[in-house]
Amino acid sequence: MSEAAAPAANAAPSPRLDRIGVLVVLAVLGALALPFVTFRANRIVPGHGLGVLAAFPGTLAALAIAGWLAAAALALLPGRPLRRALAGALALAWLGYWLGAAPARLVDADSAAIARISPAAGAWLLLFAFAVLIADALARLGLSPARRVLALVVALAAVGAALASGIWDGLSVMQEYAVRADTFWTEALRHLELVAGSTFAAFAVALPLGIGCAHRPAWRATLMPVLNVVQTIPSIALFGILMVPLGLLAAHLPLAAALGISGIGPAPALVALFLYALLPIVSSVVVGIDRVDPGVVEAAAAMGMTRRQRVLDIELALALPVILAGLRIVLVQNVGLAAVAALIGGGGFGTFIFQGLGQAATDLVLLGALPTIALAFVISVLFDAAIQLTQLTQRNPA
């Protein structure tokens, strides 16, 4: 009996299905049951959804579906994260191709100027499924900071090449862009100015405040509750609150008006974003310094380092990963909040979002929302790489 049981005991265990792969397969199957694109006779009328089988002839639809199912099947197999990442990337490229091909199939030449084709729920779900597959595979690969940045550059280059090729020009969001190309880049620059300007100013103020709070409990007990209260104020409310004092300042101080300060425009948006950025930066500086081993600071003092040298060369240097994490939070937060600045004339990508809401034009909303999301994603990846690099440097100093 023991001899008969030996082969069974020595048999290799059957491979288990990958959990993320199961989710990807379920998402792909669900996406195929949903509309793939939405057709509208013009930009504001309600549209009707079309599945892959309705949008393309039978052979082409089968070809498109086969590509996505093949990538989903590869996702089920455990191990080999590089293979999974490549499968997800190819599936996304396949999705991009068929989205670009849909307008030519569904819109005739007579109605091409006014008809609109936009991605529907099925396309968005496919995008989500394969993006999750790629993110999971890259996490398992454990990429170095340089390779993370390289992967980001490759992804941006691929998207840029697709945009430059014109394959997506028939999609409704690109038609909205074609009408507003000059305005788009002006608002993009304004959005970057709001985010970068407010974050730089907040860092210049919050860094010394954080150092003071880390070394003086009285500062921490007084300042942190105030910053917490500011953080709880809704963004629209804070923008509105700042309009009155800044408007009065511009009315009674010619120099302020000459500098562009007014109750509407970028000034209240910059001040609001500055205030929102203070708490995460101050908190990250305090937490980072608190985590520094007191023995290291005492050893530096015993070596004759001044208080300033201990703060700059020891405490802040060791707290750098935590401080960078706080900056990442601030930048991603301000990228999103800057979109609300359009309500008070601050400009930015929010201009298209609120214009689209006012005109019931979903594609115009996407013209503002998609680059906002992309900008936040790029910043997050870059700062993640920078944080990882500082951590590796601290563990393995040259």
Secondary structure, DSSP 8 states (H G I E B T S, - for coil): -HHHHHHHHHS-------HHHHHHHHHHHHHHTS-SEEEESSSSS--EEE-HHHHS-HHHHHHHHHHHHHHHHHHHS-S-HHHHHHHHHHHHHHHHHHHHHHHHHH--TTTTTT-EEEE-HHHHHHHHHHHHHHHHHHHHHT--HHHHHHHHHHHHHHHHHHHHHTTTTTSHHHHHHHHTHHHHHHHHHHHHHHHHHHHHHHHHHHHHHHHHHHH-HHHHHHHHHHHHHHHHS-HHHHHHHHHHHHHHHHHH-HHHHHTT--SSSHHHHHHHHHHHHHHHHHHHHHHHHHTS-HHHHHHHHHTT--HHHIIIIIIHHHHHHHHHHHHHHHHHHHHHHGGGGGGGT--STHHHHHHHHHHT-HHHHHHHHHHHHHHHHHHHHHHHHHHHHHHHHHHS--
